[in-house]
Amino acid sequence: MAAVDNPPMNPSTLTITSITTAEEAQAFRTLNEEWISHFFAIEESDRKTLGDPFAAIVDPGGDVLIVRDDGKIVGCVALVRSSDDVFELSKMAVTPTVRGKGIGRQLIQAAIDRARRLGATTLFLGSSTKLPNAVRLYESAGFTHVSPEQIPLPPYARANVFMRMAL
């Protein structure tokens, strides 16, 4: 099957904001459960984070960014505070119908900018070789590969790619 070359989204129709509503929390959960269950198994830590992103991410000083295209939620990413100046980039998802249109790239840049405003000097993430497009996106954004011992949190069982970025 040939890859479809989707044209980039019109940036003027995209908005990226911090999570504030129950509707956005549900979209965050739905978007992530879709890709996690497609490629992997949902883990207990996923259930905790996705079940209440306000308690698990926002209240401890992190953030969840929600991206909308013309008002419709099409993606999300979390910044989970690990320490005062170290954050995990986590739970990044884009609706399958709009993948390949540059939304992920805009979302990751917004997350990097937001992490800086939250005081981060380092971002880290765990990913998987089963997600080569995601890994390439992280590399192109400036993340570098590290060993799992070089990131602060225990990785998900599905993670076999570990990356870090100095801000």
DATABEL-V88442 format. One record per residue. N is the residue number from 1. RES is the residue in three letters. PSI is psi in degrees with one decimal (* if undefined). D_CENTER is the distance of its C-alpha to the mean C-alpha in whole Angstrom. Layout:
n=N res=RES psi=PSI d_center=D_CENTER
n=N res=RES psi=PSI d_center=D_CENTER
This chain:
n=1 res=MET psi=127.9 d_center=27
n=2 res=ALA psi=145.8 d_center=27
n=3 res=ALA psi=141.1 d_center=23
n=4 res=VAL psi=129.0 d_center=23
n=5 res=ASP psi=98.1 d_center=23
n=6 res=ASN psi=133.9 d_center=21
n=7 res=PRO psi=151.0 d_center=22
n=8 res=PRO psi=150.0 d_center=19
n=9 res=MET psi=150.0 d_center=19
n=10 res=ASN psi=113.9 d_center=21
n=11 res=PRO psi=-25.9 d_center=19
n=12 res=SER psi=-18.6 d_center=22
n=13 res=THR psi=-7.1 d_center=20
n=14 res=LEU psi=137.7 d_center=17
n=15 res=THR psi=141.8 d_center=16
n=16 res=ILE psi=120.7 d_center=13
n=17 res=THR psi=163.0 d_center=14
n=18 res=SER psi=148.5 d_center=13
n=19 res=ILE psi=136.1 d_center=13
n=20 res=THR psi=-15.5 d_center=17
n=21 res=THR psi=162.7 d_center=18
n=22 res=ALA psi=-34.6 d_center=19
n=23 res=GLU psi=-43.1 d_center=18
n=24 res=GLU psi=-38.1 d_center=14
n=25 res=ALA psi=-40.2 d_center=14
n=26 res=GLN psi=-39.9 d_center=15
n=27 res=ALA psi=-40.7 d_center=13
n=28 res=PHE psi=-45.9 d_center=10
n=29 res=ARG psi=-50.0 d_center=12
n=30 res=THR psi=-47.7 d_center=13
n=31 res=LEU psi=-43.0 d_center=11
n=32 res=ASN psi=-40.8 d_center=9
n=33 res=GLU psi=-34.7 d_center=13
n=34 res=GLU psi=-52.7 d_center=14
n=35 res=TRP psi=-37.0 d_center=12
n=36 res=ILE psi=-48.1 d_center=12
n=37 res=SER psi=-24.1 d_center=16
n=38 res=HIS psi=-41.9 d_center=16
n=39 res=PHE psi=-25.9 d_center=16
n=40 res=PHE psi=-160.7 d_center=16
n=41 res=ALA psi=143.0 d_center=17
n=42 res=ILE psi=128.6 d_center=16
n=43 res=GLU psi=165.5 d_center=16
n=44 res=GLU psi=-39.1 d_center=18
n=45 res=SER psi=-32.6 d_center=15
n=46 res=ASP psi=-46.6 d_center=13
n=47 res=ARG psi=-41.9 d_center=16
n=48 res=LYS psi=-49.3 d_center=16
n=49 res=THR psi=-46.1 d_center=13
n=50 res=LEU psi=-26.6 d_center=12
n=51 res=GLY psi=-32.4 d_center=16
n=52 res=ASP psi=80.3 d_center=16
n=53 res=PRO psi=-23.1 d_center=13
n=54 res=PHE psi=-48.8 d_center=15
n=55 res=ALA psi=-40.6 d_center=17
n=56 res=ALA psi=-29.8 d_center=15
n=57 res=ILE psi=-54.2 d_center=12
n=58 res=VAL psi=-51.4 d_center=14
n=59 res=ASP psi=-37.9 d_center=18
n=60 res=PRO psi=6.8 d_center=17
n=61 res=GLY psi=10.4 d_center=16
n=62 res=GLY psi=-161.2 d_center=12
n=63 res=ASP psi=157.3 d_center=11
n=64 res=VAL psi=124.8 d_center=8
n=65 res=LEU psi=136.5 d_center=8
n=66 res=ILE psi=129.9 d_center=10
n=67 res=VAL psi=133.8 d_center=11
n=68 res=ARG psi=144.3 d_center=15
n=69 res=ASP psi=114.3 d_center=17
n=70 res=ASP psi=41.6 d_center=20
n=71 res=GLY psi=-16.2 d_center=20
n=72 res=LYS psi=130.5 d_center=18
n=73 res=ILE psi=122.3 d_center=14
n=74 res=VAL psi=-0.9 d_center=12
n=75 res=GLY psi=170.2 d_center=9
n=76 res=CYS psi=162.2 d_center=6
n=77 res=VAL psi=146.4 d_center=3
n=78 res=ALA psi=147.1 d_center=5
n=79 res=LEU psi=106.6 d_center=8
n=80 res=VAL psi=120.8 d_center=10
n=81 res=ARG psi=124.6 d_center=13
n=82 res=SER psi=-38.6 d_center=15
n=83 res=SER psi=-174.2 d_center=18
n=84 res=ASP psi=-39.7 d_center=19
n=85 res=ASP psi=14.5 d_center=18
n=86 res=VAL psi=127.7 d_center=15
n=87 res=PHE psi=148.7 d_center=12
n=88 res=GLU psi=130.9 d_center=9
n=89 res=LEU psi=120.1 d_center=6
n=90 res=SER psi=160.1 d_center=4
n=91 res=LYS psi=44.6 d_center=4
n=92 res=MET psi=127.9 d_center=2
n=93 res=ALA psi=144.7 d_center=6
n=94 res=VAL psi=136.1 d_center=9
n=95 res=THR psi=131.8 d_center=12
n=96 res=PRO psi=-36.3 d_center=15
n=97 res=THR psi=-16.1 d_center=17
n=98 res=VAL psi=8.9 d_center=16
n=99 res=ARG psi=149.0 d_center=14
n=100 res=GLY psi=8.7 d_center=16
n=101 res=LYS psi=11.7 d_center=16
n=102 res=GLY psi=1.4 d_center=14
n=103 res=ILE psi=-43.4 d_center=12
n=104 res=GLY psi=-41.4 d_center=9
n=105 res=ARG psi=-43.8 d_center=11
n=106 res=GLN psi=-38.0 d_center=11
n=107 res=LEU psi=-43.3 d_center=8
n=108 res=ILE psi=-37.3 d_center=7
n=109 res=GLN psi=-39.8 d_center=11
n=110 res=ALA psi=-38.0 d_center=11
n=111 res=ALA psi=-41.1 d_center=8
n=112 res=ILE psi=-45.5 d_center=11
n=113 res=ASP psi=-43.5 d_center=13
n=114 res=ARG psi=-39.2 d_center=12
n=115 res=ALA psi=-41.8 d_center=12
n=116 res=ARG psi=-44.4 d_center=16
n=117 res=ARG psi=-26.8 d_center=17
n=118 res=LEU psi=-3.1 d_center=16
n=119 res=GLY psi=10.1 d_center=18
n=120 res=ALA psi=139.9 d_center=16
n=121 res=THR psi=-13.4 d_center=18
n=122 res=THR psi=137.5 d_center=15
n=123 res=LEU psi=145.5 d_center=12
n=124 res=PHE psi=164.2 d_center=11
n=125 res=LEU psi=160.1 d_center=9
n=126 res=GLY psi=135.7 d_center=10
n=127 res=SER psi=-158.2 d_center=10
n=128 res=SER psi=147.8 d_center=13
n=129 res=THR psi=-14.2 d_center=16
n=130 res=LYS psi=-7.9 d_center=16
n=131 res=LEU psi=62.6 d_center=13
n=132 res=PRO psi=-32.9 d_center=15
n=133 res=ASN psi=-39.5 d_center=13
n=134 res=ALA psi=-45.0 d_center=10
n=135 res=VAL psi=-44.0 d_center=12
n=136 res=ARG psi=-39.4 d_center=14
n=137 res=LEU psi=-46.1 d_center=11
n=138 res=TYR psi=-42.8 d_center=10
n=139 res=GLU psi=-45.6 d_center=14
n=140 res=SER psi=-23.8 d_center=15
n=141 res=ALA psi=-11.0 d_center=13
n=142 res=GLY psi=2.7 d_center=15
n=143 res=PHE psi=145.4 d_center=13
n=144 res=THR psi=150.0 d_center=16
n=145 res=HIS psi=138.7 d_center=17
n=146 res=VAL psi=168.2 d_center=18
n=147 res=SER psi=157.1 d_center=20
n=148 res=PRO psi=-25.8 d_center=18
n=149 res=GLU psi=-14.4 d_center=21
n=150 res=GLN psi=6.1 d_center=20
n=151 res=ILE psi=150.3 d_center=16
n=152 res=PRO psi=-27.2 d_center=17
n=153 res=LEU psi=151.0 d_center=16
n=154 res=PRO psi=135.4 d_center=17
n=155 res=PRO psi=160.0 d_center=15
n=156 res=TYR psi=154.2 d_center=14
n=157 res=ALA psi=-31.2 d_center=17
n=158 res=ARG psi=-16.1 d_center=15
n=159 res=ALA psi=128.9 d_center=14
n=160 res=ASN psi=9.3 d_center=16
n=161 res=VAL psi=128.1 d_center=15
n=162 res=PHE psi=134.5 d_center=14
n=163 res=MET psi=157.2 d_center=13
n=164 res=ARG psi=153.9 d_center=14
n=165 res=MET psi=129.8 d_center=14
n=166 res=ALA psi=135.8 d_center=17
n=167 res=LEU psi=* d_center=17
